[in-house]
């Protein structure tokens, strides 16, 4: 059976009525399983994770985007997280028995439907990008919602689908097919955004810009490939975080990101208190982390649950809230909904 995952990010993390309405729109589509809802008040953002057959998941994604466009008013929206629209980004991810090329076709169909039916400018990204410079979400999102009206006037920023005109309430949506991405925050024992940003610059692939003696600027790469990162302060936690996207966890694992932040923080006299997963994570990512930390202790194990437990403990994934691997590991969550007790 073909399965895909959808992980839409909506620019609302505070209004429970709106969040519940989006969840209801997803749940009403038969065959779709809503696995997780992750809301952040300071970020003012909610990430939904749901899986199912491609046609059904695509339908649920459309219904969720439709409800968000009706209930979220970007003219009033403020939050720590960068965003360009009510449905900021909506990726489709292959899970089982389906290729990324097939998922790309479903993404294109969804993008066209959203643009045509909802009058929302749609930019295709990642594997679905129609232009090389649009592969990167951050590039599309630059200027955010506040700069969108001007952006749409540029010949270089005509949307892939939908009208090339400013939708004041819904903004724009970024949509496409991609591989698994791990959204991951590392918690710091400081409330300084400057310190968190400095650590982000150290670990992220894009690094930092430095000014040379002749006045020109040079980009110095960061420590970790396939990592995007920013620093921010989350009021409800009273802590700054390094907020990261791991775009290829098979090359740069969650443990690499955590350890790099610990090292960079220590050089600044700061401690890492733990970390936070946004949404779900592939089993392999935590197993690899568990193996890494046991290896450091000169120990080993072949038991998956034990390795996952080691990773949860060493990464401090329960620092801010309980962490249930049955709900947060994608394969375990899918198995649970397909084979309920």
NORCOR-V522075 format. One record per pair of residues at least 24 apart in sequence whose C-alpha atoms are under 6 Angstrom apart, sorted by sequence separation. I is the first residue (numbers start at 0). J is the second residue. D is the distance in Angstrom with one decimal. If there is no record, write none. Layout:
i=I j=J d=D
i=I j=J d=D
This chain:
i=103 j=127 d=5.9
i=203 j=227 d=5.2
i=203 j=228 d=5.5
i=285 j=310 d=5.8
i=12 j=38 d=5.0
i=12 j=39 d=5.1
i=13 j=40 d=5.3
i=12 j=40 d=5.0
i=199 j=228 d=5.2
i=199 j=229 d=5.3
i=12 j=43 d=4.0
i=28 j=59 d=5.9
i=199 j=230 d=6.0
i=11 j=43 d=4.9
i=12 j=44 d=4.2
i=11 j=44 d=4.6
i=12 j=45 d=5.1
i=196 j=229 d=5.8
i=10 j=44 d=4.6
i=11 j=45 d=5.9
i=25 j=59 d=4.8
i=196 j=230 d=4.0
i=254 j=288 d=5.3
i=9 j=44 d=5.6
i=43 j=78 d=4.9
i=195 j=230 d=4.4
i=9 j=45 d=5.3
i=42 j=78 d=4.8
i=122 j=158 d=5.3
i=8 j=45 d=5.7
i=41 j=78 d=5.9
i=42 j=79 d=4.4
i=121 j=158 d=5.5
i=122 j=159 d=5.3
i=8 j=46 d=4.5
i=24 j=62 d=5.7
i=41 j=79 d=6.0
i=42 j=80 d=4.8
i=120 j=158 d=5.5
i=121 j=159 d=5.8
i=192 j=230 d=5.8
i=7 j=46 d=5.9
i=24 j=63 d=5.5
i=121 j=160 d=5.1
i=192 j=231 d=5.1
i=7 j=47 d=5.7
i=121 j=161 d=6.0
i=192 j=232 d=5.7
i=6 j=47 d=5.5
i=120 j=161 d=4.6
i=274 j=315 d=5.4
i=275 j=316 d=5.4
i=6 j=48 d=4.7
i=21 j=63 d=5.2
i=119 j=161 d=5.5
i=120 j=162 d=5.5
i=199 j=241 d=5.9
i=273 j=315 d=4.0
i=274 j=316 d=5.0
i=5 j=48 d=5.9
i=118 j=161 d=5.7
i=5 j=49 d=5.5
i=4 j=49 d=5.7
i=195 j=240 d=6.0
i=273 j=318 d=5.3
i=4 j=50 d=4.4
i=114 j=160 d=5.1
i=115 j=161 d=5.3
i=195 j=241 d=5.5
i=282 j=328 d=5.7
i=3 j=50 d=5.6
i=114 j=161 d=3.5
i=192 j=239 d=6.0
i=281 j=328 d=5.6
i=3 j=51 d=5.8
i=127 j=175 d=5.0
i=190 j=238 d=4.8
i=279 j=327 d=4.7
i=280 j=328 d=5.0
i=281 j=329 d=5.4
i=2 j=51 d=5.1
i=111 j=160 d=5.4
i=127 j=176 d=5.7
i=189 j=238 d=5.7
i=190 j=239 d=4.7
i=279 j=328 d=5.5
i=280 j=329 d=5.7
i=2 j=52 d=4.8
i=3 j=53 d=5.8
i=121 j=171 d=5.9
i=123 j=173 d=5.8
i=126 j=176 d=5.5
i=189 j=239 d=5.8
i=279 j=329 d=5.6
i=1 j=52 d=5.6
i=120 j=171 d=4.9
i=121 j=172 d=5.0
i=122 j=173 d=4.8
i=123 j=174 d=5.0
i=124 j=175 d=5.2
i=126 j=177 d=5.7
i=119 j=171 d=5.7
i=121 j=173 d=5.8
i=123 j=175 d=5.3
i=125 j=177 d=5.8
i=187 j=239 d=5.6
i=187 j=240 d=5.7
i=186 j=240 d=4.7
i=185 j=240 d=5.4
i=185 j=241 d=5.1
i=83 j=140 d=5.8
i=184 j=241 d=5.5
i=184 j=242 d=4.3
i=184 j=243 d=5.8
i=83 j=143 d=4.7
i=183 j=243 d=5.2
i=82 j=143 d=5.5
i=83 j=144 d=4.2
i=182 j=243 d=6.0
i=182 j=244 d=4.7
i=181 j=244 d=5.7
i=181 j=245 d=5.0
i=180 j=245 d=5.7
i=198 j=263 d=5.8
i=180 j=246 d=4.9
i=106 j=175 d=5.3
i=103 j=176 d=5.2
i=102 j=176 d=6.0
i=10 j=85 d=5.0
i=9 j=85 d=5.6
i=9 j=86 d=4.6
i=9 j=87 d=5.7
i=8 j=87 d=5.7
i=8 j=88 d=5.4
i=7 j=88 d=5.7
i=7 j=89 d=4.1
i=188 j=270 d=5.7
i=6 j=90 d=5.7
i=85 j=169 d=5.1
i=88 j=172 d=5.8
i=90 j=174 d=5.6
i=92 j=176 d=5.9
i=187 j=271 d=4.6
i=5 j=90 d=5.8
i=84 j=169 d=5.5
i=87 j=172 d=5.2
i=88 j=173 d=4.6
i=89 j=174 d=4.8
i=90 j=175 d=5.1
i=91 j=176 d=4.8
i=92 j=177 d=5.5
i=186 j=271 d=5.7
i=187 j=272 d=5.8
i=5 j=91 d=4.7
i=84 j=170 d=4.1
i=86 j=172 d=5.6
i=88 j=174 d=5.7
i=90 j=176 d=5.6
i=92 j=178 d=5.6
i=186 j=272 d=5.6
i=4 j=91 d=5.8
i=84 j=171 d=4.7
i=186 j=273 d=5.4
i=4 j=92 d=4.9
i=83 j=171 d=5.8
i=84 j=172 d=5.8
i=186 j=274 d=5.2
i=3 j=92 d=5.5
i=185 j=274 d=4.2
i=3 j=93 d=4.6
i=184 j=274 d=5.6
i=3 j=94 d=4.9
i=184 j=275 d=5.0
i=2 j=94 d=5.3
i=183 j=275 d=5.9
i=2 j=95 d=5.0
i=183 j=276 d=4.8
i=1 j=95 d=5.4
i=183 j=277 d=5.9
i=1 j=96 d=4.8
i=73 j=168 d=5.2
i=182 j=277 d=5.2
i=1 j=97 d=5.7
i=72 j=168 d=4.7
i=68 j=169 d=5.0
i=41 j=233 d=5.6
i=41 j=234 d=6.0
